[in-house]
């Protein structure tokens, strides 16, 4: 029989183990509390703690047993569905390699001839910024404007 994915599923086994632990713990609570209540009530030494608290613990034990049975029923349902519904088979096609991968190509880097070229190549490329002349600095490219050349209105 081939191994199914359900038998390797951790959540499935956690569900089964948790259900078994809940059933065992609930049965222990239910049986011990009911036995204490029965013995103390029949011999007449029962106290309020044993009777009233014992009833509550017995109900909690019964709830744990019921929850464990529901968990086992879910695990059984999952196993039955997995056995009935077969997993889809996926066909994998072989891929034909046309060329060698790019990472196997030899990479040749040209070394700069001098240190100046290396520094120029390593310097970040910046856009040419326009030069701005301020009022207190004379412009170097344009000739200075005199009062004689200024038009008057």
C-alpha positions as CSV (number, residue, x, y, z in Angstrom):
1,X,0.0,0.0,0.0
2,X,1.5,3.3,-1.0
3,X,2.1,5.9,1.7
4,X,-0.4,8.7,1.5
5,X,0.2,12.3,2.4
6,X,-2.3,12.1,5.2
7,X,-0.2,9.6,7.1
8,X,2.7,12.1,7.1
9,X,0.5,15.1,8.0
10,X,1.4,16.6,11.3
11,X,-2.0,18.3,11.9
12,X,-3.8,15.0,11.3
13,X,-1.7,13.3,14.0
14,X,-2.0,16.2,16.3
15,X,-5.8,15.9,15.9
16,X,-5.7,12.2,16.7
17,X,-3.4,12.5,19.6
18,X,-5.3,15.5,21.1
19,X,-8.6,13.6,20.8
20,X,-7.1,10.5,22.5
21,X,-5.7,12.7,25.3
22,X,-9.0,14.5,25.7
23,X,-10.9,11.3,25.9
24,X,-8.5,9.8,28.5
25,X,-8.4,13.0,30.6
26,X,-12.2,13.4,30.5
27,X,-12.7,9.7,31.4
28,X,-10.3,10.0,34.3
29,X,-12.1,13.1,35.7
30,X,-15.5,11.6,35.2
31,X,-14.7,8.3,36.8
32,X,-12.8,9.6,39.8
33,X,-15.2,12.4,40.7
34,X,-18.3,10.1,40.4
35,X,-16.6,7.4,42.4
36,X,-15.7,9.9,45.2
37,X,-19.3,11.3,45.2
38,X,-20.8,7.8,45.3
39,X,-18.6,6.6,48.2
40,X,-19.1,9.8,50.3
41,X,-22.9,9.9,49.7
42,X,-23.4,6.2,50.6
43,X,-21.4,6.4,53.9
44,X,-22.9,9.7,54.9
45,X,-19.7,11.7,55.1
46,X,-20.3,13.8,52.0
47,X,-19.5,17.5,52.1
48,X,-20.7,20.3,49.9
49,X,-17.3,20.5,48.2
50,X,-17.4,16.8,47.3
51,X,-21.0,16.8,46.1
52,X,-21.4,20.2,44.3
53,X,-17.8,20.6,43.0
54,X,-17.7,16.9,42.1
55,X,-20.7,17.4,39.9
56,X,-19.1,20.3,38.0
57,X,-15.9,18.3,37.5
58,X,-17.8,15.3,36.3
59,X,-19.6,17.5,33.7
60,X,-16.3,18.9,32.6
61,X,-15.0,15.3,32.2
62,X,-18.0,14.4,30.1
63,X,-17.5,17.4,27.9
64,X,-13.8,16.4,27.4
65,X,-14.9,12.9,26.5
66,X,-17.4,14.3,24.0
67,X,-14.9,16.7,22.4
68,X,-12.4,13.8,22.1
69,X,-15.0,11.6,20.4
70,X,-15.8,14.4,17.9
71,X,-12.1,14.9,17.2
72,X,-11.7,11.1,16.5
73,X,-14.7,11.2,14.3
74,X,-13.2,14.1,12.3
75,X,-9.9,12.2,11.9
76,X,-11.8,9.1,10.8
77,X,-13.7,11.2,8.2
78,X,-10.6,12.7,6.9
79,X,-8.9,9.3,6.5
80,X,-12.0,7.9,4.7
81,X,-12.2,10.9,2.4
82,X,-8.5,10.6,1.6
83,X,-8.9,6.9,0.8
84,X,-11.9,7.6,-1.5
85,X,-10.6,10.7,-3.3
86,X,-7.4,10.0,-5.0
87,X,-4.9,12.8,-5.4
88,X,-4.4,14.3,-8.8
89,X,-1.4,13.1,-10.8
90,X,0.6,15.8,-12.4
91,X,2.6,15.0,-15.5
92,X,6.0,16.8,-15.7
93,X,7.4,17.4,-19.1
94,X,11.2,17.4,-19.7
95,X,12.6,20.8,-20.6
96,X,15.1,20.8,-23.5
97,X,18.1,23.0,-22.8
98,X,18.8,25.1,-25.9
99,X,21.9,27.1,-24.8
100,X,24.3,27.2,-21.9
101,X,23.2,29.4,-18.9
102,X,24.3,33.0,-18.9
103,X,26.3,32.6,-15.7
104,X,28.7,30.2,-17.4
105,X,29.8,32.8,-19.9
106,X,33.2,34.3,-19.5
107,X,33.1,37.9,-18.4
108,X,35.9,40.1,-19.6
109,X,36.3,43.5,-18.1
110,X,38.5,46.1,-19.7
111,X,41.1,47.6,-17.3
112,X,41.7,51.4,-17.5
113,X,45.0,52.4,-18.9
114,X,45.9,54.9,-16.1
115,X,44.8,55.9,-12.6
116,X,43.2,59.1,-13.9
117,X,40.9,57.0,-16.2
118,X,40.1,54.7,-13.3
119,X,39.1,57.7,-11.1
120,X,37.0,59.2,-13.9
121,X,35.2,55.9,-14.4
122,X,34.6,55.5,-10.7
123,X,33.3,59.1,-10.2
124,X,29.5,59.4,-10.2
125,X,28.0,60.8,-13.3
126,X,26.4,64.2,-12.7
127,X,24.4,66.4,-14.9
128,X,26.0,69.7,-16.0
129,X,24.7,72.3,-13.7
130,X,24.2,75.9,-15.0
131,X,26.4,78.6,-13.4
132,X,24.5,81.3,-11.7
133,X,26.0,84.8,-11.2
134,X,24.9,86.7,-8.1
135,X,24.5,90.5,-7.8
136,X,27.7,91.0,-5.7
137,X,29.9,88.8,-8.0
138,X,30.8,90.1,-11.5
139,X,29.9,87.7,-14.3
140,X,33.0,86.3,-15.8
141,X,31.5,85.4,-19.3
142,X,29.7,88.7,-20.0
143,X,31.3,92.2,-20.1
144,X,30.4,94.5,-17.3
145,X,27.5,96.9,-18.1
146,X,28.3,100.6,-17.5
147,X,26.0,103.6,-16.9
148,X,26.7,104.8,-20.4
149,X,25.3,101.7,-22.0
150,X,22.2,101.6,-19.8
151,X,19.2,102.8,-21.7
152,X,17.2,105.6,-20.1
153,X,13.6,106.2,-20.5
